Amino acid sequence: MARELDDLITGLDASRELPIIWRITKGSLKNKIIILLPIAMLLANLLPFVERGCLLRGELPLPVFETYWPMARAGSFAPSVQT
């Protein structure tokens, strides 16, 4: 896969690539500080039970993914026993 990406990215200079990465980083940090942080603080103070539910819901996809991804790749959705 890395070789395919190298073929797609040929012709880009590092001098062009780094400013793009920096703009993406600044935008991401701005979104986290301006939007997500105040919402998280409000939820934690006003509705603490919602915060716990969001955290638990966020942890759910990882075990499901770890369980069913190997079965999906093998084409079998029967649970396997791991020892």
Backbone as CSV, one residue per row, in Angstrom:
resi,resn,N_x,N_y,N_z,CA_x,CA_y,CA_z,C_x,C_y,C_z
1,MET,0.827,-1.184,0.000,0.000,0.000,0.000,0.875,1.253,0.000
2,ALA,1.972,1.233,0.736,2.843,2.403,0.777,3.402,2.706,-0.601
3,ARG,3.680,1.676,-1.357,4.207,1.887,-2.702,3.160,2.578,-3.585
4,GLU,1.899,2.200,-3.423,0.833,2.839,-4.187,0.729,4.319,-3.821
5,LEU,0.853,4.627,-2.542,0.779,6.020,-2.122,1.961,6.815,-2.653
6,ASP,3.140,6.202,-2.678,4.305,6.888,-3.234,4.081,7.242,-4.698
7,ASP,3.436,6.349,-5.424,3.159,6.628,-6.833,2.170,7.783,-6.986
8,LEU,1.241,7.903,-6.069,0.248,8.974,-6.150,0.819,10.332,-5.751
9,ILE,1.817,10.330,-4.888,2.310,11.580,-4.322,3.546,12.107,-5.046
10,THR,3.964,11.502,-6.094,5.169,11.970,-6.772,4.986,13.404,-7.240
11,GLY,6.040,14.159,-7.152,6.012,15.527,-7.638,5.739,16.568,-6.575
12,LEU,5.464,16.152,-5.336,5.230,17.119,-4.270,6.526,17.370,-3.520
13,ASP,6.815,18.618,-3.304,7.986,19.022,-2.540,7.648,19.046,-1.058
14,ALA,8.633,18.803,-0.219,8.408,18.904,1.225,8.064,20.337,1.593
15,SER,8.575,21.293,0.840,8.276,22.697,1.135,6.788,23.008,0.911
16,ARG,6.123,22.250,0.070,4.680,22.427,-0.132,3.884,21.582,0.847
17,GLU,4.442,20.451,1.242,3.716,19.517,2.085,3.609,20.000,3.535
18,LEU,4.679,20.526,4.080,4.679,20.941,5.484,3.694,22.064,5.788
19,PRO,3.552,23.099,4.956,2.534,24.118,5.254,1.111,23.557,5.234
20,ILE,0.839,22.582,4.396,-0.494,21.973,4.357,-0.751,21.216,5.648
21,ILE,0.239,20.448,6.101,0.095,19.712,7.358,-0.085,20.679,8.519
22,TRP,0.641,21.798,8.511,0.528,22.793,9.573,-0.872,23.419,9.588
23,ARG,-1.444,23.712,8.412,-2.800,24.274,8.357,-3.821,23.282,8.897
24,ILE,-3.663,22.003,8.566,-4.576,20.975,9.079,-4.461,20.883,10.597
25,THR,-3.235,20.931,11.116,-3.011,20.853,12.557,-3.639,22.041,13.275
26,LYS,-3.447,23.254,12.737,-4.039,24.443,13.361,-5.557,24.359,13.369
27,GLY,-6.145,23.922,12.279,-7.600,23.792,12.218,-8.131,22.763,13.204
28,SER,-7.415,21.664,13.341,-7.830,20.624,14.275,-7.759,21.121,15.713
29,LEU,-6.675,21.786,16.062,-6.548,22.322,17.420,-7.607,23.385,17.701
30,LYS,-7.886,24.221,16.712,-8.910,25.255,16.880,-10.273,24.611,17.137
31,ASN,-10.606,23.581,16.377,-11.888,22.899,16.587,-11.973,22.281,17.971
32,LYS,-10.877,21.694,18.420,-10.895,21.063,19.734,-11.033,22.091,20.849
33,ILE,-10.345,23.212,20.739,-10.368,24.213,21.801,-11.665,25.020,21.794
34,ILE,-12.131,25.409,20.608,-13.300,26.289,20.516,-14.613,25.525,20.613
35,ILE,-14.675,24.313,20.069,-15.949,23.595,20.008,-16.025,22.460,21.024
36,LEU,-15.090,21.521,20.968,-15.212,20.322,21.778,-14.959,20.549,23.265
37,LEU,-13.987,21.354,23.611,-13.669,21.569,25.025,-14.818,22.229,25.787
38,PRO,-15.414,23.327,25.279,-16.551,23.904,26.018,-17.743,22.950,26.141
39,ILE,-18.013,22.182,25.093,-19.122,21.226,25.158,-18.841,20.166,26.211
40,ALA,-17.608,19.657,26.244,-17.255,18.638,27.233,-17.343,19.200,28.648
41,MET,-16.903,20.435,28.828,-16.969,21.041,30.165,-18.411,21.275,30.608
42,LEU,-19.266,21.720,29.697,-20.676,21.905,30.037,-21.335,20.584,30.403
43,LEU,-21.064,19.562,29.609,-21.651,18.257,29.915,-21.164,17.731,31.255
44,ALA,-19.879,17.898,31.537,-19.331,17.394,32.795,-19.944,18.104,33.992
45,ASN,-20.253,19.391,33.854,-20.796,20.144,34.982,-22.316,20.072,35.082
46,LEU,-23.000,20.092,33.958,-24.457,20.145,33.992,-25.107,18.766,33.976
47,LEU,-24.574,17.866,33.183,-25.157,16.531,33.037,-24.057,15.468,33.143
48,PRO,-23.561,15.193,34.336,-22.425,14.282,34.463,-22.725,12.863,33.988
49,PHE,-23.985,12.420,34.078,-24.311,11.070,33.633,-24.191,10.933,32.110
50,VAL,-24.351,12.030,31.371,-24.198,11.993,29.916,-22.733,11.788,29.549
51,GLU,-21.845,12.405,30.316,-20.412,12.257,30.052,-19.991,10.792,30.187
52,ARG,-20.443,10.136,31.236,-20.094,8.734,31.438,-20.644,7.871,30.299
53,GLY,-21.848,8.147,29.875,-22.437,7.393,28.769,-21.665,7.582,27.477
54,CYS,-21.223,8.808,27.217,-20.435,9.068,26.010,-19.100,8.331,26.052
55,LEU,-18.462,8.329,27.214,-17.189,7.631,27.346,-17.359,6.126,27.158
56,LEU,-18.404,5.562,27.754,-18.632,4.129,27.607,-18.989,3.779,26.165
57,ARG,-19.752,4.630,25.536,-20.127,4.376,24.139,-18.912,4.463,23.218
58,GLY,-17.962,5.322,23.545,-16.761,5.449,22.747,-15.854,4.241,22.849
59,GLU,-15.907,3.523,23.971,-15.075,2.346,24.151,-15.657,1.113,23.485
60,LEU,-16.922,1.124,23.180,-17.583,-0.055,22.633,-17.067,-0.501,21.270
61,PRO,-16.818,0.401,20.313,-16.436,-0.074,18.977,-15.136,-0.873,18.930
62,LEU,-14.174,-0.594,19.802,-12.891,-1.291,19.726,-13.015,-2.790,19.974
63,PRO,-13.654,-3.255,21.054,-13.780,-4.709,21.228,-14.608,-5.360,20.122
64,VAL,-15.630,-4.657,19.664,-16.439,-5.215,18.575,-15.590,-5.353,17.322
65,PHE,-14.808,-4.340,17.021,-13.934,-4.379,15.854,-12.907,-5.501,15.987
66,GLU,-12.278,-5.614,17.164,-11.265,-6.649,17.359,-11.852,-8.042,17.260
67,THR,-13.119,-8.200,17.613,-13.763,-9.512,17.551,-14.177,-9.872,16.137
68,TYR,-14.804,-8.952,15.427,-15.426,-9.306,14.158,-14.578,-9.023,12.928
69,TRP,-13.541,-8.213,13.026,-12.715,-7.932,11.856,-11.999,-9.182,11.325
70,PRO,-11.357,-10.001,12.167,-10.723,-11.210,11.627,-11.729,-12.152,10.982
71,MET,-12.928,-12.229,11.555,-13.947,-13.098,10.968,-14.418,-12.558,9.620
72,ALA,-14.542,-11.244,9.511,-14.969,-10.648,8.248,-13.924,-10.877,7.166
73,ARG,-12.660,-10.776,7.529,-11.589,-10.998,6.544,-11.534,-12.456,6.107
74,ALA,-11.856,-13.378,7.034,-11.820,-14.790,6.702,-13.093,-15.224,5.988
75,GLY,-14.125,-14.394,6.030,-15.385,-14.730,5.377,-16.286,-15.568,6.246
76,SER,-15.958,-15.708,7.504,-16.767,-16.503,8.429,-17.136,-15.627,9.611
77,PHE,-18.424,-15.591,9.929,-18.858,-14.784,11.060,-19.180,-15.646,12.262
78,ALA,-18.758,-16.908,12.267,-18.915,-17.752,13.439,-17.831,-17.399,14.430
79,PRO,-18.166,-17.111,15.690,-17.142,-16.734,16.670,-16.101,-17.839,16.836
80,SER,-14.861,-17.451,16.921,-13.781,-18.422,17.132,-13.320,-18.325,18.575
81,VAL,-12.869,-19.437,19.098,-12.364,-19.483,20.467,-10.883,-19.253,20.438
82,GLN,-10.428,-18.254,21.189,-9.001,-17.964,21.260,-8.449,-18.504,22.557
83,THR,-7.282,-19.151,22.473,-6.660,-19.695,23.691,-5.381,-18.985,23.983
